[in-house]
Amino acid sequence: MISTLISHACLLIQSRDTTLLTDPVFFDYLWEEVNIQCPSIDLDLEKFPKVDILNISHRHQDHFDIRTLAYLAGSSGILASDAVVLAPRDEILLEVLSELEFKNVTVVEDFKTLEIKGLKLTPTPSLNKQDYFPEHGILVHDGEVTLWNQVDTIVTPDIIKHIHRLYGQIDFAHVRYLPLLEGSFSFHNALELPMEEYSSYLKVAAATRPKFAVPGSAGFKYRDEFAFLNQYSFPTTQKQFLRDLKDFCPEISSDVFYPGDRASISRDGVKIQKSTSDFVKIKEGDEHELEFKPVLEVPPIRTQTRDKAQHDKEWQEVVGFIENLFVDILVEKKAVQSWVDWKVAYQLEVFGQEGSEIWCLDFSGEEANIIKGRLGKINLYEGIACSELYSLIKNETSWDYVGINGQYRTFKDIYRIRLGTFEHWTKTDKKFPQPLTEVFPAGKIMDRTKFMRDVKRWKGKSNI
């Protein structure tokens, strides 16, 4: 068996007679066009092997790229005519596949083994409670050796024990190594290596005990005007993880694994062949741009609309929404009780081409009125580019974009004082409600709209 890394989480796994492609992302830009592949790659699609099985692990856009899927479903010739598509039981994901006219789609179930074209494929479950949709890893067995692609899954000792009962010791594993801090900057969360999460990756690798392991699923960076977020989002590296893994569990052999590298896996062992793929190679070694330094300069928020006339139109609509509709929508939300109970002084700042304007709401008063200008204190703050708020109002964007691009920023200091008492918000298991995310809620409706918009954009395009 040979496993070739194309980029990020996109792998090509080849047995003697069968080729499996996982989570394909072929093009820049990706994930709401905020990210690009890192390291950057040269991908020769003319030389790409014919694919018998397409596996999609879950719906995050760095694994479920509509542009690439539209390309594969079209006239690319990469998918075999009888190719099987494996997908989780995700209503929106399956609807997208149907709209793109994929055939032979099989919905997978946790630990239900499928035998397809000489391969035994076993989806492994994930306890990803932070998402409302399912995802899976995958075990690939070709009759001689077994590979496990953990992808982004969260697993338990019981899941690992079941893997061992099915296949014994795994020959080769693509394991999680990088806790991504995407959105942490925007939401004023901790900008440091999350120790508990990071140590869990080492513990999973050690409990799985593969004969050979490589770091998996982390090969992109922020582009252009978003590039400052690279210093705030990627708190470790492949090399650091492997140093830690060697100290934590020295019996596991390991190596870094970059685009164009091939792992040749046999009963005799694993050989990593560096930069030997004939269809993908690294264009530029730019991983140094991801060096974690969450203390560097941060650019101010500015609207992304460059045309003056269009900006003026957007600004007028945003101001009208804030001053005429915003409060009426807020007071109908259940969350208003939390803001009143905690006597929240809320500030909304909208950034245009030349500066910003501020509106405030004091939930400790008897009336909820929008106030243009400052209150003199802030318990809860949301700052957003005019272009992003306009797009939310028009239902033309999602929090997948707004929440990770640095054009939205928030913080909170929630406390209340009563006679002789001081109380502060400590419920770490529950997020304190934010007015903008209450008015424009994330979830299935917003997600479906976003994906269907992407389908309409890319489906049937001959020059993709």
C-alpha positions as CSV (number, residue, x, y, z in Angstrom):
1,M,0.0,0.0,0.0
2,I,1.2,3.5,-0.8
3,S,-0.1,6.7,0.8
4,T,0.7,10.0,-0.9
5,L,0.1,13.4,0.7
6,I,-1.4,15.9,-1.8
7,S,-2.0,18.7,0.6
8,H,-3.5,19.3,4.1
9,A,-5.8,16.3,4.6
10,C,-6.0,15.2,1.0
11,L,-4.4,11.7,0.6
12,L,-4.2,9.3,-2.3
13,I,-4.1,5.7,-0.9
14,Q,-3.1,3.0,-3.5
15,S,-3.3,-0.7,-3.2
16,R,-2.3,-3.1,-6.0
17,D,-5.6,-2.7,-7.8
18,T,-7.6,0.1,-6.1
19,T,-7.0,3.9,-5.5
20,L,-8.8,5.8,-2.8
21,L,-8.8,9.6,-2.5
22,T,-9.7,11.3,0.7
23,D,-10.9,14.9,1.4
24,P,-9.8,16.4,-1.9
25,V,-8.7,20.1,-2.0
26,F,-6.9,20.8,-5.2
27,F,-7.1,24.6,-5.6
28,D,-6.4,27.8,-3.9
29,Y,-8.3,29.6,-2.3
30,L,-10.0,27.4,0.2
31,W,-12.3,27.7,3.3
32,E,-14.3,30.8,2.3
33,E,-11.3,31.9,0.2
34,V,-9.4,33.0,3.3
35,N,-6.8,30.3,3.2
36,I,-4.3,28.9,0.8
37,Q,-2.3,25.6,0.9
38,C,0.9,25.6,2.9
39,P,3.3,24.5,1.8
40,S,2.2,25.6,-1.6
41,I,2.0,22.8,-4.2
42,D,2.3,22.1,-7.9
43,L,-0.4,19.6,-8.8
44,D,-0.4,18.1,-12.3
45,L,-4.0,17.0,-12.7
46,E,-3.1,15.5,-16.1
47,K,-1.0,12.9,-14.3
48,F,-3.5,12.2,-11.5
49,P,-4.2,8.5,-11.1
50,K,-7.7,7.2,-11.7
51,V,-9.7,7.1,-8.5
52,D,-11.9,4.2,-7.6
53,I,-13.1,5.4,-4.2
54,L,-13.7,9.0,-3.0
55,N,-13.9,9.3,0.8
56,I,-15.2,12.5,2.5
57,S,-14.7,12.6,6.3
58,H,-16.8,15.5,7.2
59,R,-18.2,18.9,6.2
60,H,-15.5,21.4,7.3
61,Q,-14.5,23.3,4.2
62,D,-10.8,22.3,4.4
63,H,-12.1,18.7,3.9
64,F,-15.3,19.3,1.9
65,D,-14.2,21.8,-0.9
66,I,-17.1,22.5,-3.3
67,R,-14.8,23.7,-6.0
68,T,-12.8,20.5,-6.1
69,L,-15.8,18.3,-5.8
70,A,-17.5,20.1,-8.7
71,Y,-14.3,19.5,-10.7
72,L,-14.3,15.8,-9.9
73,A,-18.0,15.4,-10.6
74,G,-17.6,17.2,-14.0
75,S,-15.5,16.0,-16.9
76,S,-12.2,15.8,-15.2
77,G,-11.8,12.1,-15.9
78,I,-10.2,11.5,-12.5
79,L,-13.0,9.5,-11.0
80,A,-13.6,6.0,-12.5
81,S,-17.0,5.6,-14.1
82,D,-18.0,3.2,-11.3
83,A,-16.3,5.1,-8.5
84,V,-17.9,4.8,-5.1
85,V,-18.3,7.9,-2.9
86,L,-18.2,7.4,0.9
87,A,-19.9,10.1,3.0
88,P,-21.2,10.6,6.6
89,R,-24.9,10.7,7.3
90,D,-25.0,14.5,7.0
91,E,-28.1,16.0,5.4
92,I,-26.4,19.1,3.9
93,L,-23.3,17.2,2.7
94,L,-25.4,14.6,1.0
95,E,-27.6,17.3,-0.6
96,V,-24.5,18.9,-2.0
97,L,-23.3,15.6,-3.5
98,S,-26.7,15.1,-5.1
99,E,-26.7,18.6,-6.5
100,L,-23.3,18.0,-8.0
101,E,-24.6,14.8,-9.5
102,F,-22.3,12.3,-7.9
103,K,-23.3,8.7,-8.4
104,N,-22.8,5.6,-6.2
105,V,-22.9,7.5,-2.9
106,T,-22.7,5.2,0.1
107,V,-23.5,6.6,3.6
108,V,-21.1,5.1,6.1
109,E,-21.8,3.9,9.6
110,D,-19.3,3.8,12.5
111,F,-17.3,0.6,12.5
112,K,-19.5,-0.9,9.7
113,T,-16.9,-2.4,7.4
114,L,-17.3,-2.1,3.6
115,E,-15.5,-4.3,1.1
116,I,-15.0,-2.3,-2.1
117,K,-12.7,-3.4,-5.0
118,G,-10.4,-5.5,-2.8
119,L,-10.2,-3.1,0.1
120,K,-11.7,-3.4,3.5
121,L,-12.8,0.1,4.7
122,T,-13.9,0.7,8.2
123,P,-15.1,4.2,9.2
124,T,-14.1,5.1,12.8
125,P,-16.3,7.4,14.9
126,S,-15.6,10.8,16.3
127,L,-16.9,12.4,19.5
128,N,-16.8,15.9,18.0
129,K,-19.4,17.5,20.2
130,Q,-18.4,21.0,19.1
131,D,-20.1,20.4,15.7
132,Y,-23.7,19.3,15.1
133,F,-22.8,17.1,12.1
134,P,-20.9,13.8,12.0
135,E,-17.4,13.0,10.9
136,H,-15.3,9.8,10.6
137,G,-11.8,8.6,10.3
138,I,-11.1,5.6,8.1
139,L,-9.2,2.3,8.4
140,V,-7.9,0.9,5.1
141,H,-6.9,-2.8,4.9
142,D,-5.6,-4.3,1.7
143,G,-5.3,-7.9,2.9
144,E,-1.7,-7.4,4.1
145,V,-1.4,-4.1,6.0
146,T,-3.7,-1.6,7.7
147,L,-3.6,2.2,7.5
148,W,-5.6,4.5,9.8
149,N,-6.4,8.1,8.8
150,Q,-7.6,9.8,12.0
151,V,-8.4,13.1,10.2
152,D,-9.9,15.5,12.7
153,T,-11.7,12.8,14.8
154,I,-11.8,12.8,18.5
155,V,-11.5,9.3,19.9
156,T,-11.7,7.5,23.2
157,P,-9.8,4.5,24.6
158,D,-12.9,2.3,23.8
159,I,-12.7,3.4,20.1
160,I,-9.0,2.5,20.0
161,K,-9.6,-0.8,21.7
162,H,-12.2,-1.6,19.0
163,I,-9.7,-0.7,16.3
164,H,-7.2,-3.2,17.8
165,R,-9.9,-5.9,18.0
166,L,-10.6,-5.5,14.3
167,Y,-7.1,-5.2,12.9
168,G,-4.5,-5.7,15.7
169,Q,-1.6,-3.3,15.5
170,I,-2.0,-0.6,12.9
171,D,0.9,-0.5,10.4
172,F,0.6,3.1,9.5
173,A,-1.3,6.1,10.9
174,H,-2.0,9.7,9.9
175,V,-2.5,11.2,13.4
176,R,-3.8,14.5,14.7
177,Y,-1.0,16.8,15.9
178,L,-2.1,20.5,15.5
179,P,-4.7,22.1,17.7
180,L,-5.9,24.9,15.3
181,L,-6.7,28.2,17.0
182,E,-8.8,29.5,14.1
183,G,-11.2,32.1,15.4
184,S,-9.5,32.4,18.8
185,F,-8.1,35.8,17.9
186,S,-11.5,37.1,16.7
187,F,-13.3,35.8,19.8
188,H,-10.6,36.9,22.3
189,N,-10.0,33.3,23.4
190,A,-6.6,32.0,24.7
191,L,-3.8,32.4,22.2
192,E,-1.5,29.6,23.4
193,L,-1.0,25.9,22.9
194,P,-4.1,24.3,24.5
195,M,-2.2,21.8,26.7
196,E,-5.0,19.4,27.4
197,E,-6.0,19.1,23.8
198,Y,-2.4,18.8,22.6
199,S,-1.5,16.1,25.2
200,S,-4.6,14.2,24.1
201,Y,-3.1,13.8,20.6
202,L,0.1,12.3,22.1
203,K,-2.0,10.0,24.3
204,V,-4.1,8.8,21.3
205,A,-1.0,8.1,19.2
206,A,0.5,6.2,22.1
207,A,-2.7,4.2,22.8
208,T,-3.1,3.4,19.1
209,R,0.5,2.1,19.0
210,P,0.9,2.2,15.2
211,K,4.2,0.8,13.9
212,F,4.7,4.1,12.1
213,A,3.0,7.5,12.4
214,V,3.1,10.7,10.5
215,P,1.4,14.0,11.4
216,G,-1.8,14.6,9.5
217,S,-4.4,17.2,8.5
218,A,-2.8,20.6,8.8
219,G,-1.4,22.2,5.6
220,F,-2.8,25.6,5.0
221,K,-2.2,29.3,6.0
222,Y,-4.1,32.6,5.8
223,R,-3.5,34.6,2.6
224,D,-2.8,38.3,1.8
225,E,-4.6,40.7,4.0
226,F,-5.5,37.9,6.5
227,A,-1.8,36.8,6.8
228,F,-1.3,38.3,10.2
229,L,-3.5,35.6,11.6
230,N,-0.8,33.0,10.8
231,Q,1.0,34.1,13.9
232,Y,-2.1,33.5,16.0
233,S,-3.6,30.2,14.7
234,F,-0.9,27.4,14.4
235,P,0.6,26.8,17.8
236,T,3.0,23.9,17.0
237,T,4.7,22.2,14.0
238,Q,5.1,18.7,12.6
239,K,8.7,18.6,13.9
240,Q,7.8,19.7,17.4
241,F,5.0,17.2,17.6
242,L,7.4,14.3,16.5
243,R,10.0,15.4,19.1
244,D,7.3,15.2,21.7
245,L,6.0,11.9,20.4
246,K,9.4,10.4,20.6
247,D,9.8,11.4,24.2
248,F,6.3,10.3,25.0
249,C,6.2,7.0,23.2
250,P,9.7,6.2,21.8
251,E,8.6,2.8,20.3
252,I,6.5,4.5,17.6
253,S,8.6,5.2,14.5
254,S,7.7,8.5,12.8
255,D,8.7,11.1,10.3
256,V,7.4,14.4,8.9
257,F,5.1,14.1,5.9
258,Y,4.8,16.8,3.3
259,P,3.0,17.2,-0.1
260,G,4.7,14.9,-2.6
261,D,5.9,12.5,0.0
262,R,5.0,8.8,-0.3
263,A,4.7,6.2,2.4
264,S,5.3,2.7,1.1
265,I,3.7,0.3,3.6
266,S,4.3,-3.4,3.7
267,R,4.6,-6.2,6.3
268,D,8.3,-5.6,6.3
269,G,7.8,-2.0,7.5
270,V,7.3,1.6,6.2
271,K,9.6,3.5,4.0
272,I,9.0,7.3,3.5
273,Q,10.0,8.4,0.1
274,K,10.5,12.2,0.1
275,S,9.2,14.2,-2.8
276,T,8.8,11.2,-5.1
277,S,5.2,11.7,-6.3
278,D,5.0,12.2,-10.1
279,F,1.8,14.4,-9.9
280,V,2.3,16.6,-6.8
281,K,5.3,18.4,-5.4
282,I,6.1,21.4,-3.1
283,K,6.3,24.6,-5.0
284,E,7.7,26.7,-2.1
285,G,8.8,25.8,1.4
286,D,6.8,28.6,3.2
287,E,6.0,26.8,6.5
288,H,8.1,29.4,8.3
289,E,5.2,31.9,7.7
290,L,3.2,29.9,10.3
291,E,5.6,30.5,13.1
292,F,3.5,31.0,16.2
293,K,4.1,34.5,17.7
294,P,0.8,35.8,19.2
295,V,2.2,39.1,20.2
296,L,2.9,40.7,16.8
297,E,1.3,43.7,15.3
298,V,-2.4,43.5,14.5
299,P,-3.8,45.6,11.7
300,P,-7.1,47.5,12.4
301,I,-10.4,46.4,11.1
302,R,-11.3,48.0,7.8
303,T,-14.2,47.3,5.4
304,Q,-13.2,45.1,2.5
305,T,-15.3,47.1,0.1
306,R,-12.9,49.2,-2.0
307,D,-15.3,51.0,-4.3
308,K,-16.4,54.3,-2.6
309,A,-20.0,54.3,-4.0
310,Q,-20.6,50.7,-3.1
311,H,-19.2,51.4,0.4
312,D,-21.5,54.4,0.9
313,K,-24.5,52.2,-0.1
314,E,-23.5,49.5,2.3
315,W,-22.8,51.9,5.1
316,Q,-26.2,53.5,4.7
317,E,-28.0,50.2,4.9
318,V,-25.9,49.0,7.9
319,V,-26.7,52.2,9.8
320,G,-30.4,51.9,9.0
321,F,-30.4,48.3,10.2
322,I,-28.6,49.2,13.5
323,E,-30.8,52.3,14.3
324,N,-34.1,50.9,13.1
325,L,-34.2,47.1,13.4
326,F,-31.4,45.8,15.6
327,V,-32.9,46.4,19.0
328,D,-36.4,45.1,18.0
329,I,-34.8,41.8,16.9
330,L,-32.6,41.6,20.0
331,V,-35.4,42.0,22.5
332,E,-37.2,39.0,21.0
333,K,-34.3,36.7,21.6
334,K,-34.2,34.5,24.7
335,A,-30.6,35.8,25.2
336,V,-32.0,39.2,26.3
337,Q,-32.6,37.8,29.7
338,S,-28.9,37.0,30.2
339,W,-28.0,40.5,29.1
340,V,-30.5,42.1,31.5
341,D,-29.6,39.7,34.4
342,W,-25.9,40.5,34.0
343,K,-26.5,44.3,33.5
344,V,-24.5,44.2,30.2
345,A,-23.2,47.4,28.8
346,Y,-22.8,46.5,25.1
347,Q,-20.9,48.3,22.4
348,L,-21.1,47.7,18.7
349,E,-18.4,49.3,16.5
350,V,-18.6,49.3,12.7
351,F,-15.5,50.0,10.7
352,G,-15.7,51.7,7.3
353,Q,-13.1,53.0,4.8
354,E,-12.0,56.0,6.9
355,G,-12.7,55.0,10.5
356,S,-15.5,53.7,12.7
357,E,-18.8,54.6,14.4
358,I,-20.1,53.3,17.7
359,W,-23.5,52.4,19.0
360,C,-24.3,51.1,22.5
361,L,-27.0,49.4,24.5
362,D,-27.3,49.5,28.3
363,F,-29.2,46.5,29.4
364,S,-29.2,47.6,33.0
365,G,-31.7,50.4,32.3
366,E,-35.4,50.1,32.1
367,E,-35.6,50.7,28.3
368,A,-33.5,49.1,25.6
369,N,-32.6,52.0,23.3
370,I,-29.7,52.2,20.9
371,I,-27.4,55.0,21.7
372,K,-25.0,56.4,19.2
373,G,-21.7,57.1,20.9
374,R,-20.1,55.7,24.1
375,L,-21.6,54.7,27.4
376,G,-18.4,55.1,29.3
377,K,-18.0,51.4,30.1
378,I,-18.1,48.1,28.1
379,N,-18.9,44.6,29.3
380,L,-19.5,43.1,25.9
381,Y,-18.0,44.4,22.7
382,E,-18.4,43.5,19.0
383,G,-16.4,45.2,16.3
384,I,-17.1,44.4,12.7
385,A,-16.2,45.6,9.2
386,C,-19.1,47.3,7.4
387,S,-18.7,44.9,4.5
388,E,-19.1,41.9,6.8
389,L,-22.1,43.2,8.6
390,Y,-23.7,44.2,5.3
391,S,-23.1,40.6,4.0
392,L,-24.7,39.2,7.1
393,I,-27.8,41.4,6.7
394,K,-28.1,40.4,3.1
395,N,-27.6,36.7,3.9
396,E,-24.5,36.6,1.6
397,T,-22.0,35.2,4.1
398,S,-21.6,33.0,7.1
399,W,-19.8,32.9,10.4
400,D,-17.4,30.4,8.8
401,Y,-16.0,33.4,7.1
402,V,-16.8,36.3,9.4
403,G,-15.6,34.5,12.5
404,I,-12.1,33.6,11.3
405,N,-11.0,36.5,9.1
406,G,-10.1,39.1,11.7
407,Q,-12.7,41.5,10.3
408,Y,-14.8,40.7,13.3
409,R,-13.5,40.9,16.9
410,T,-15.2,40.6,20.3
411,F,-14.4,40.4,24.0
412,K,-16.4,40.3,27.2
413,D,-16.0,41.1,30.9
414,I,-19.2,39.9,32.3
415,Y,-19.9,40.7,36.0
416,R,-22.5,42.2,38.2
417,I,-22.5,43.9,41.5
418,R,-25.2,43.8,44.1
419,L,-25.1,45.2,47.7
420,G,-21.9,43.7,49.2
421,T,-21.5,41.1,46.4
422,F,-19.4,40.8,43.3
423,E,-20.2,38.0,40.8
424,H,-18.5,37.2,37.4
425,W,-19.4,34.9,34.6
426,T,-17.6,31.6,35.0
427,K,-19.8,29.1,33.1
428,T,-17.0,27.7,30.8
429,D,-19.4,25.0,29.5
430,K,-21.7,27.6,28.0
431,K,-20.9,30.5,25.7
432,F,-22.2,33.9,26.8
433,P,-24.6,35.1,24.0
434,Q,-23.3,37.7,21.6
435,P,-25.8,40.1,20.0
436,L,-24.6,39.7,16.4
437,T,-24.5,35.9,16.6
438,E,-28.0,35.9,18.1
439,V,-29.4,38.1,15.3
440,F,-27.5,36.1,12.6
441,P,-27.4,32.6,14.1
442,A,-25.0,30.0,12.8
443,G,-26.4,26.6,12.1
444,K,-28.1,24.4,9.5
445,I,-29.9,27.2,7.7
446,M,-26.9,29.4,7.3
447,D,-24.7,26.5,6.4
448,R,-27.0,25.1,3.8
449,T,-27.4,28.6,2.2
450,K,-23.6,28.9,2.0
451,F,-23.0,25.5,0.5
452,M,-25.8,25.9,-2.1
453,R,-24.3,29.2,-3.1
454,D,-21.0,27.5,-3.7
455,V,-22.6,24.7,-5.7
456,K,-24.3,27.3,-7.9
457,R,-20.9,29.1,-8.3
458,W,-18.9,26.0,-9.3
459,K,-21.2,23.4,-10.8
460,G,-20.6,22.8,-14.5
461,K,-17.7,25.2,-14.9
462,S,-15.4,23.9,-17.6
463,N,-12.5,26.2,-16.6
464,I,-12.4,25.7,-12.9
